[in-house]
């Protein structure tokens, strides 16, 4: 268990920074991370590097999408905390594992990586496994190219929902990796998501019963002992480091390095064994001609079973009734005594003592025990063995290689052994029973899709849904419905029929069985037309909902679900806006399912989920940090950040807002507005100044035409590639129909590093996350894939948070106390495919005439994150071109770092 203190953190930092493998053939230890998609492989690499950097960073490509974010073999050298010198540790990231050979990283590809055949940067494909013909294939890998330790990553929050095929995948991997003599360990990630106590204080992780159960369950999944499984918490939503989290991460790395050392020790022992065997062959020939009394031998400690057997080959019994059982440094003499003659047994003990003396071995008399098992009815007194004047203790039972052997008068009943086994198995059964209870699959899986849920929630407010009642499980009766749903506050009722229609109603009033109508001016009924929701508001609020004990959800006299079984009652126009029955439910009044969800309003948290200081001194500190920032590439003076997003999300407004902070009053240099089509039609680069006459700041914000849903409208995806590579000049006029071509005027054919994009910021409206059109989401995904290939860091600016959440509108300092905003950040993280720490809420200046301290701090914090992301980009470049001087020729950029 790690000690969660700053002093321990410093010790671990120093230990890992100074670590070097014991084998000269391998200057660095290569550790391979294997795990399912989303288990936190890349996040672990970034989190460990964050600890050494002293700030949250994202070196490895991290995401939370359902498909593997990492497609290539990528090696990341962990840089130490002193002058960021490379440590002796390299972490290797690969494609996520699937539940079979057709999804994710294949078994053969994983083994090829471990054996050192796969070159860095190789892109994996299940359809094209690694072969000797593969480009860059290393035919005879050296020790430094092989993997020295494998770390399995398992998500604690998904342990109970992993597909069954994943267990087989892990078992196959474990078996084949063991055959390569590579040690394996496991990390249990996201422990804060399964344990509230750990989420509040990560130092409680080893005191949590929940985490203990999760570790046991992970061991069952992986086929590993619990001692091999280490709980960790990666940095995800945080912008600042936490000492306890750092200690947990560094302790995991220290643990991994111990297994790396074992690998190199095994390699060294293997070489020793080969030399030792070469030495023994002529020695055995020599010993065959010499009497045993004329030579001395020594017995090395810590030898493998083979070497131990070779070294003790002449320690054998001379009498057929005696057996000598050798196990490491424990030796057992077992004798069968017949007719009361103990001579052979006692002589064999003395002969063993003589052998030990001859071979310079010490016989530990104090730890020697003697057990006599006598089957005779009349047992005579037995004289104890005496060794070097010491009387050997006679015992009634002892533990031999894990088994309790005991003395009984009549037979070997094995009572003590059976009791010990039973006790251990009962303990394991208790643990399995606890895990099994947790392992039960959810009995209620919502039928409502995520897109339908988002559409319905957008009609109600900042809420989330919790399933209360499912008719197929609880019964299509009014009694079953009321038992689960009465007095549960606002609810959303949804009916499904065999024609594929999804329809229902919402009420803000709790259900009961009074038989009376309840007034509710917020009630409505609805249906879906494809992905579009059709909403019918209540027209007579005093008759909005009727509380009937014999039926299910009862919306006026217009729509009743579970009306006498699986039947729907439908009467359009009674107390609700008139609807077309064919449009509402397709005239199919037979339910196949009915669900009722509790509608929970988002709450203000007691503690912020992200730490931030709301003081004027903090604003000055952030502004000074931006002014003094210098890229680590000496040929650069400014970082270029590209803003990408749909029309009207606030890209241009973000630049205006940052500019306003540094000028000291609200200004609007970039054209901003709220038109349905993009007001920005050119590629514009905006430099910032520290005041009107101040020095130019080290950041350039690049504004583009807005993304639009339809094809041929808005920014073209191919133009994005040209912008990222630096081909498009400032003030280029976008053409939605045709992307810029190399032969076009103004096309920059050999862009320098200063012309390229160093960070991409997606700008997303918080009010429209849940209703983002599918076509627009697909277009953003296509852009993201291009950015990923180029290795450019990405983050998200979540704008208009004050409009999305009334609590934030009331007080901007509630932004990190709002559960609704946190859920929104989590959803954006999943949909865009970036970690939560890369999603930054901001409030642009729009209608204000004066600056606001809290708005400034959010805006400046976003700029700091952009500069940090650019640093991560330059760090990766430094890893590739660390010893080269700056020059540009033939379109090839070589950089100098400071």
N, C-alpha and C positions, 0 to 999 in steps of 0.2 A: 504494500500500500504506500503510495507516495506521500511525502510530507508537503502539505500545501502552504509553503512559505516562500517569500521572495528570495531568501538565502538559498533554498533548495533549487529554485529556478535558475539562479546564477550558477550554481554548481553544475546543474545539468547542461546549461548552455556551454560552459567551459569544457565539460567532458565530451560532448558531441562535437564541438568545434575542433577539438584536438584529436579526435578519433582518426586513426589510420589502421587499415587491415594489417594483420601480423604477417601476411604473405607478400613478399616483394613483387611477385608476378602480377598482383592486382593492387594498383595504387588506390583504388576506390572500391567500396562495397556496393554491389548492385542489388537492389531490393525490388522485387516485382510485386505490384499490387493487383490482386485479382478479386473481382466481386461482381454482383449483378448491377444492372444499370441503376444509377441513383443511389448506390450504397455509400458514396462519399470518397472514392479513390482520389480524384483530382482535388476535392476539397481538403483532404488530409494533407496532400503535398503543399497546397497553398497555405493551409493553416500552420504547418510546421515552419515554412519559410517566413510566414508573418511573424512568428515568435522571434526569429532571428533578426528580422528587419525592424522590429519594434513598432510595427503598424500592420493593420489588416491589409493583405495583398492577395492578388489572384493570379499567380504565375501560370498554373495549369488551367486549361479550359474547363470551366465548371458549369454545370447546368442541372436542371431538374426535370428535363423532359422524359417521356416514356421510352424514347429511343436513345441509344448510346451516343453521348456527346463526343466522347473520344473515339476516333476511328483509326488512329495511327499509334505506333510504338513511339512514345516520347520519353526521353530521359531527362530528368531534372536534377542537376547538381545542387544540393543544399548548400547555401553560402552561410558562413559563420557570422557571428555578431561583431567580430572585430575586423573592421575594414572590409567586411563582406568577402573575405577570402574563402575559396571553395573548401568544404569539409571533405572528409573521406567517405561521404555517403551520397549515392545516386539513387533516386527513386524513379522507377519505370512505370509509366501509365500505359494501359492498353484498352482496347475495346471491352465493353462490359460483357459479362457472362450471360448466357441465355439458359433456358430450360431444356435445350437440346442442341444437336449439331447444326440445325438449320437457322438458329438465331444466336446472335452474339459471337464471341470468340470461340473458335473450335478447340477441341482437345489437342489436336495435332499442332495447331498454330501456337498454343500456349507452351507446349513442350519444345517447339522450335525456338521460342523466345528464351526459355530457361537454358537450353543447350548452347545459346549464343549464336544461332544461325541467322536470326532476323536483324537486318540493319535498322538503325534508328531512323524514324520517319516513314517506315513501311506502312502502307495503308492496308488494313485487313478487310477481307471479304470472304464470307462463308462459302461462296461459289468458287473462289480461287485460293485454295490453301497454299501455304508456303511450301515451295519445293526447291530442289537444287537449281532449277532453271530460273527461279524468281530473281528479279533484278536486285543486285546488292547482296545476294545470299552468301553468307560466310561459311565456306566449306570446312575449314579447320579452325574453329574458334579457339582462342586462347582463354586462359582462366579469367582475364580481366573483361572478356566479352560475355561471359556466362552470368547467370543469375546465382547469387550466393544465399538468398533467403526469399521465400515466398510469403506474402502477407495476404490472407483472405479478409475481405471487407464484407461485413454483414450489417444491414440496417436494422436496428432494434425495433423501429416503428413498423417494419414490414415483415418481421419474423413470422408472424402468424398468418400471413397472406401470401408467402412465397409459393410458387407452383411446385407440385410434387416432383416434377422432373429436375428441379434445381438440386435436390438432395443427391440424385444419381450423378449429376454433373460434378458436384463437389467430391463425391466418393471416388469417381474415376480420376479426377485431377489429383486427389490426395495419394492414391495408389501409385500413379505414374510418377509423380514428383518424388515420392519416397524412394522409388527405384533409382532416381538420379542422385540420391544421398543429399538432397537439399532440405534443410530444416524449414518447418512451416509454423506460422503463428497466425492469430486472427485478431482483428480489431472489431469491436462492437460499436458502431457509430450511432449518432442521433439518440444517445441515452437520455438527453434532456427532454426528448419528445415523448418518452414513455413513463417518466417519473417526475411528478410535480416538485418533489423535494430537491431533486438534482437540477431541475430547471431553475429553481430559485438560488441554489448554492451547489455548484458542481463538486465541491469538496465532500459532499454527502454521498457521492456515487458508490463508495464501498460500504456504506451503511444501509443502503436501500435493498429491501427484500425484493422489490420489483426488478431491479437490475440484476440481482443474484439469480432470479428465476430466468431472466432473459439470457444471461450467460449460460445457464444450464441448457436452455433450449437451443442456443446457438451451437453449443457443444454437440447436442444431439443431431443437429442439421449437418454439421461439418464432420462429425465423427472424431471430435477432439476432446481431450480432457479440459476441464474448466480453467486449469492453470495456464493454458496456452491462449486464453481469450482475454483481451484487454479492452476495457471500456474507454471510449474517448468521446470528446465533443469537439467537432470541427467548428470553425467560425463560419457563420452563414449570414445572419441578419445584422451582426454587430459591425460597427465601424471602428471600435476601439478594443484593445486587448484587455484580457482579464487574467490576473496572476494564476488563479486556480486552474483555469482552462489551459493556460500555458504549461503548467506543471504536469497536467494530465497528458498533454500532447508530447512533451519532452520525455516523460517517463515511458510512454509507448515506444518512442524512437530508441531510447536507451535499452529497452527490453528487446527490441528487434536486433540491435547491434550485438547483443549477447548471443543471439542465435546465429548471427553472421560469424562471430568469432568461433562458435562451435563448428561451423562449416569449414573454416580454414584450419582449425585444429584437426578435424577429421582428415582433411587433405594431407596435412603434415604427417599424421599418424599412418596414413596409407603409404606415404613414401618411406617412412621409417620401417613399416612392415615389409615392404619390398626389399629394402636393404638388409633387414634383420633375417628375412628368409634366405637371401643370398648368403648371409653369414652362417646360417644354421646348417645348410646343406653340407659343406665340407666339415663343419664341426661334428655333425651327427656321424659322418664316416669315421672321423677321428675317435669319437667316443666309443664307437663299436669295438675298437682295439684296446681300450684302456679300462682298467678296473674302476668301478665307481668311486672307490675311496681315494683315488689319486687326482681328482680334479675338484675345484671349487666352482660354484655357480651362483649368480645373483638373479633375483627376480624383480624386474622393473615393475613399478606401480602404474596404474592407469592404462594398462594394455587392453587391446581389443580381445574378445573371446578366443580368436584364433591364436594370438600371441600367448595368451595365458595358458592355453592348452599345450602349446609347444614347449613352454617354459616348465610345465609341471608334468611332463609326459612320463617321467620315471617314478612319480609318486603313486604307486599302485599296491594293492594288497597281495600278500603271498599265500593266503589261505582261502580256499573256495567258500568258506562260510562267512567271510568278512567282505564288506563293501566299503570303499572310500568314495564319498560323494564330494566333489570339489565345486565350489561356486564362489568366484572372486576370492576374497580373503577369508571366507568361511569354509571350513572343511568338516565333514561329518563322517564318523566311523560307525558303521552299523554291523553288529555281529549276531549270528544265530547260535545260541548256546544250547547244546543238547547233552543230557545226562549230567548236568551240573558242572561240565568242564569248561572253565572260562579261559583256559591257557591261550588258545589262539587269539582270542579277543584282546587279552592283556598284552600279549606279545606284539600285536599289530599296533596298539597304542604307543608302545615303547619304540617300535620301528619308525612310526610317524614322527615322534620326538627327535629321533636320531636324524631323520631326513631333513627336518627343519634346521637342526644344528649344522649339518653338512652344507646346506644351501644358504646359510646366514640369515635365516628367518627366525622371528621371535614368536614363540608360542604363548598366547595370552591365556594363562591359566585361570585368572580371576573371572574371565567371561565364559569359561568352559563349563558346560552342564552335562549331566548324565541322566537319561531317562530309561527305566526298565519296565518293559511290558511283559507280564507273566500271566500265562493262561492257566496255570495250575491252581487247583483249589487250595492246596496248602503251600503257601509261598514262604520259602526259607529266607532268612536275612541275607542280604547281599552285601559284600564288602565294597566300599567305594574305591574308585580309582585314585591313586596318589601320583601327582606329577611334580617333580622337583620339590618334594616335601609339602606340597600344597594339596589338601584334600578336595577333590572335585565335588561340587554340590550336586546332590541327587534331587531331582525335581519330579513333580507329578504330571507336569505338562509343559510344553514349550512350542514356540512358533517356528516352523520350519518351511522356508520359502513361501510364506503367506498362509500356511495351513497349520492349525493348532492340533498337535499330537498329544494325547493324554494317556495316563496310566489308569487302567481299570482292573478290577479283580478278575472279572470273568471274560470280558470281551472289549474290543475297541468300539465304544458306542459313539465317539466323535461328538459328545455333547457340547463341549466348549466351542469346537469349531462350528458346529451347526448353529449354536446360539449367536456366535459372532457374525456368521453369514446372514442369519435371519435379521439381526439387528441392522446390518448394513443395507440389506435389500429392502427392509421396511422403510429405512430412511430414503432410499432411492425411489421407492414407490410413492412415498409421501410427496417427494419433489415432483415426480412425474404426474401425480394426481393434480398438484397445483398447476403445473404447466399445462396439463391437458384441459383443465377448466379454462385457462386463458387461451388455449389453442383451439377451442371450439370455434368454427367459422361463424360469423355473424348470422343469426337466424333471420334477420331482416335486412335484405339488400335492397336499397331503394330502386324502384323501377324508373323513377324520374331521372332523365339524363342531366348531365351537368349544364348543358346549354339551356335546357328547359328550366332548370333550377335558377340559373342566372337571370333568365328573362322574367321569371315570376318575381324574384327578389327585387329586380329593378322597378317593379310596379308597386312594391310595398315600402321600400326604404333600405336603410343600412341594416340588414337582418341576415340571419342564417337559419337553415331549416334542420330540424331534428325529427326523425321518423318515430312516430308514436304507435301507429296502428297500421297493420297490413292484413287485409281481410282474408287472404289465402292462408294465413297462419292463425289468426285469432278468431276468424269466423265471420261470415256475411250476416251478422245479426246486429240489431240495435243495441242489445245488451253488451256484446263484445266491444262494440265501438265506444259506448259510454264508459265502460270499465277502464279503457285505456286513455280516453280523451277528455273526460270531464275535468273542469277546473284546471286546465293546462294553459290558459291564456289564449292569445291569438293563434289561430290555426289556418293551415292551407290544406284543403281536401282535394284529392285528385282521383278521378275515375278513368279506367282503361277498358276498352271493349275489343272484341275480336276483329273489328274492322280497322283497328289501328288508331282510333281517335283517343286523344288525351284531353280531358276537360275536367272542370270542377269549380271550386269557389273559395273565397277568402273571407274570414270574419275576424275582426279585432276583439270580439267578445268571447269569453270562455264558454264551452258547452256545459249544459246541465240537463236535467230531466223534468223541468217544471211544467212543460206543455205550453208555455207562453211564448209569444213573440218577443224578441229583444231588439231594441233600436241600435243600429250601427250604420253610420253614414260613410264608413270606410269600406264596407263590404262590396264585393264584386264577384261575378262569375266569369269564366273564361273558357277558351278552347284554343288549340293550336292549329294553325294552317301552315304546315311545313315547319319552319323554324320561327315563324311569326306568331306572336300571341295576339289573340283577339279578345278584348276586354269589354265586359258589359257591366256598367256601374249600377248600383242600386238606385232606384227612382223613388221608392217609398221607404226611407230608412227605419220607420217604426215597425215595419214588417220584414226587416232584412233577414233575420234568422229565427227559426222556430225550434224550440228545445223539446223535441219529441223523443221520449224514451224508447219507443218501439222501432225507430228508424235511425239511419245514419245521418250524415250532414244534411241539413234541411235549410235550403236557401229560399226564403219566402215561400211562394207557391210556384216558382219557376223551375227549380232543379233540386231533386232529392236523390242522394246516393244511398245505396243499401236500403231500398224501400221494399221491405218484405223479402229479403233474400238478396240475390244477385241482380235485382231489377233496379232500373233508373226511372224516376218519375220526372217527366219533362212537360212543362206548360209555359211556352214562351210569352214574355211580356208581363207576367204577374209580378209586380214590384221591382223588376229589373228591366234594363233596356232590352227591347225586343231582339231576339236572335232567331236565326234560321236553323231549325232542328237538323237539317241535312248538313249544315256547316258545323253545328255544335258537336253532334255525335253520330252523324251519318244515319239517323233514324234507327240506330242499333241500341236498344235499351237493355241489353244483357251485359253485365259487368264480368270481365275476366279477372279484374283486380281493383281494389280500392285502397288508397293510402291516405293517411292523415298525418301532416307534419306540424310540429310545434314551431311557431315563428318566434325566434329569440332575437331581441333587439341587441345591437352591439353595445358594449359597455365601455366605460372609462376605467382603465386599469389603475390599481393602486400604485404600482411601480412601472416606470417606462420600460418598454421592451428594447429600447436603444438609448444609450446614455448620450446626453448633450447638455452643454452649459448655455443657459440663456442670459448672458450678461454682456454688457458693452465691452468689457475687457476681452471677452472671447471673440467678438467681432473684430477688434483691432488685431488680435493674435492671428486670426485667419487671414485678414488682409495683408499683414506683414509676411506671413508664410508664402502667400501667392506672389507678392512683390519680389521676395528674395529667392524664389525657386529658380533653379538652373537645371536644364536637362543634363544627364550624365554623358551625353554625346557632345563633345566639344564643338562639333561643326554646326550644332543647332543652337538657336537662341530662343525659339518658341516651339511649343507643342501644338499640333494641329488636331482639333477635335471636331468630328463630323456629327451634326445633329440630323437624325432621321426620324420621321414620324408622319402620321396621317395629317390631312389638312385640318388646321384649326386647333392643334393640340398645344401650341405655344412655343414653337422653336424660335421664331424671331423674337417673341416676347421674353424668352429666357435670356437672349443676348442683351436686349434692352434693359432687363432687370439687373443683370450683373454690371452692365455699364453704369446704370443709375447708382449702384452701391458705391462704386469707385469715384464717380463724379460728385456725388453728394446730394443729388436730387433726382427725381423721376425724369427720365428722358426717353425718347423714342427714335433712335437713329435708324434701326432696321424697320422696314414696313411690316406692321403687324395689324391683324384684324380678325374678323370672325366670319369671313365669306365661306360659302359652301365649296368654292374651288380655291386652289392655292394662290395666295397673293404674291408669294415668292416664285418667280419664274426663271430666275438666274441662279447660277452658282456664285455665292457671295462669301468672301472671307472677311471676318471682322476682327480687327485687333483692338485690344482694350488698353486704356491708359489709366495711370494712377492719378486721376484728376484731369482737368482741361489741358493743362500745360505739363502734366506729369510724364514720367517715364513709361515707355511701352511695356506692358505686362507680358510675361513669358507664355501666353496662351493665345491661340487664334481659334475662334469659333466659326465653323464653316456651315453656312445655311444652304439648304437645298429646297427644291420644289417639293411640296407635300405628296405623300403617298395617297393614291386613290384606289377604290375597290375595283372599278371596271378596267378592262384591258384597253390600252391605248390612251389612258388618262393618268395624269400625275407623273411622278418621277419614274423613269424606266429603270428596271433592275440592272440592265447592262451598263447604264450610265454610272450606277453606284460603283461597279468594279473599276471603271476609269477614274472615278474620284479617289477611291482608296489607293490606287497605284500612282496617283499624282499626274495623270495625263490631262485632266481638265483644268483649263486656266480660270482665273478669277473673272467674273462677269460673263461667263459662258451662258448663252441663252438656251434653255432646255427645249427639246422637241419631244413631246409625249409619244409621237409615232415612230421616230427614228433616233437611235442612240448615236452618240458621237463616234465617228470612225477614224482610224489612224491617218487617212488621207485628208481629213477635214482640216480647215484652217484653224489654227490655234492649238491643235492637238500636240501635247508635249510628249515627244517620243522617248526621251531619255530623262525621266524625272529623277531628281536627287531626293535624298531622304527628307530634306526640308519641305519638299512638295507633297510628300505622301501623308496619309492619315495615320496618326499614332494612337487614336482612341475613337471609338464609335459610341455615341450616346443616343439610344432610342428614346424619343419623347412620346409619352403616352398620357392621355387624359384619364384621370382617375374616375371620372363620371361615366366613362364609356368602356371600361375594361370588360365588364360582363356582357356587353352587347356589341363587342367588336365583330364586324362582318367576317365570315369565314374566308372570303376571297382576300380580304385585306390581311388577315392573319397568315394565309398561305404566302402572300407576297413578302411579308416580313420574314417568314421562315426561309424563303429563298435567299433573301439578302443576308440573313444570319449565317447561312451555310457558306456563302462567299467570304464573309468576314472571318469565319472560323478557319477556313483553308489558309488565309493569309496570316493567321495567328495574331490578329489585332484584338486587344482587349475591348470588352463591351460592358456598358452599364445602362441603366434605365433611369430617366428623369420622370417621375410620376407627378404630373402637374395638376393644378386645380384641386388639391386635396381639401381646400376650404369649402369648395362647392360640393364635394362628395360626402363630407361629414359635417353635420351641424355643430358638433362639439369642437371641431377644429376651427370652424368659422367663428365660433364664439371666442376661442382662445387658441391661437396657433401653437402654443406650447403643449397642447393636448395631442399633437400629431403623433408623438411616440407613446402616448397613453391610450390611444384609440384602438380598441380591438378590431374595429372595422377597417381602419387603415392598415393594421398589421395583416389582417386576412387578405386585403387587397394587394399588399406587397407580396405575400406568399403566392397569390394567384398569378400575379404578373411574372414572378420568378418562374413558375411552372410553365406558363404559356410562352414566354419569350425564351426561356432556357438559360437563365443566368442565376447565380446564387442570390439569396436575399440581401446579402451585404452589398450587392451591386445595384440594388434598387433604392433610389434616393428620392424621397418626397420633397417637393418644392412648391412654393407659392410665388408665381410671377406677379409683378406689378401690372395692374390692368386699369382699374378705375381710380386708384389712389393718386394723390398729388404730392404726398409726403412719404418719406421713407419710414419703414418700421423695423425696429431692432430684430425682432424674431424672424421676419421674412428675410432680412439680410443674412442672418446666421445660417438659415437653411440653404440659401442660394450659395453662399461662400463655401459651405460644407460640401456642396455638390461639385464646385470647382476643384476643391482639394482632392476629392475622389477621382476626378478626371486626371489630375496631375499624377496621382499615385498609380493609376492604371497605365498612364504613359510610361512611368518609370518601370513598371512590370514588362512592358513591351521592349524597352531599351535593355533591360536585364537579359531578356531572352536573346536579343541580338548580340549582347556581349558574350554570352555563352558560346555563340557560334563563331564570332569574329574577335575574340578577346585579344589576340596578339598582333592585329593588323593595324597599319597606320591609315589615316584618312586620305583617300584620293578617289576621284571619280573618273572612270574611263570606260568607254564602250557600254555605257548604261549599267555598269556594275558598281555598286556602292560599297565602299569599305570605310569603316568608321573608327574614330579615336575616342576612347572613353576616359573620363576623368573621375 
